[in-house]
Amino acid sequence: MQTAAWAETFRIGSDELRGRLVAQTIGTFSARILPEGREEVVSLLADFILWLFGVDDGHCEEGELGHRPGDLAGELHRLLRVAQNPEAPVLLDDPLAAGLRDLRLRVDRYGTAGQAARWVDALREYFFSVVWEASHRRDGTVPDLNDYTLMRLYDGATSVVLPMLEMGYGFELQPHERDATAVRAATEMASFIITWDNDILSHHKESRATGYYLNALRVLEEHDGLSPEKALETAISQRDRVMTLYMRLTGHLSEHGSPQLRQYLRSLGHFIRGAQDWGITSVRYTTPEDPADIPSFFRDTPVDAGHEPLGIPVVSWWWDLLPRSSRAGGAAGAAPQPA
């Protein structure tokens, strides 16, 4: 209810879009990401996720700007300026800008200056990626799997949540841990898993819409010539293989990391599972008016526990990071998967 009130206060999106977003239990999603986090940060995260959907649904996927990448880039740069400097006299009558000003002030209140700066940097990456996607929407094209994977690491808006994983528990990762190659890889793997899960669970809704859509399953169908059934199997297999690698790598990092790093890695796990649980229960994806065949339970073993890299060059380096003993050992069980 707090997020619904926030959306109404700032008039996020059209009345119709706002009504849909409020019904999607976004507050529950936020609470699943930070199950023991500070209440005020859980509320901040919920409002921010709703705001992101206001941008993604309202501007990018359903609005006219989503077909005009140049104009979209200009609008998003103006919003970025609001995030950088809330006092800047930019978009003064724009509801999304007003909501973003409030979000930035709360990020400053509950986070450090470094966390606020990384949040703004991640927002820039997200904006950059959705403009890339808009160029495909305008042209009606589908990128290949390598480009799509790179785009999806950012346009899934997972990286903008990461500073709030720290804020939620009142700590800040030190740069020597946060920026370590293996920690960055684990973070990217979590983004891959979350976005592939989202593509799997949202495919029913997106493929039945009248407009353009971009999804891992569509990429596999378009470029690899796979049937919808085989594309689904392939996406789940890709997701599972990354999940088994993620579990081996985070297990190794947890053994050698600080208490703050261990908490960060636990929060990444909550983010992955929270996104799954929300995905199978929220009306955003279950679409009661045209029910999706979404599972109500998950596997506890992977369908693909292979140790070889996926054939996706932009992420193949992930498989080079484990010590040889860990690489040769048995794979840990994957996180639950749609069965």
PyMOL commands that set and color helices and strands:
alter all, ss='L'
color gray80, all
select helices_A, chain A and resi 2-10+15-22+26-33+39-61+64-67+69-84+95-110+113-139+145-155+159-167+175-178+181-207+216-224+228-256+259-279+283-286+313-320+324-328
alter helices_A, ss='H'
color red, helices_A
select strands_A, chain A and resi 298-299+337-338
alter strands_A, ss='S'
color yellow, strands_A
deselect
rebuild
show_as cartoon
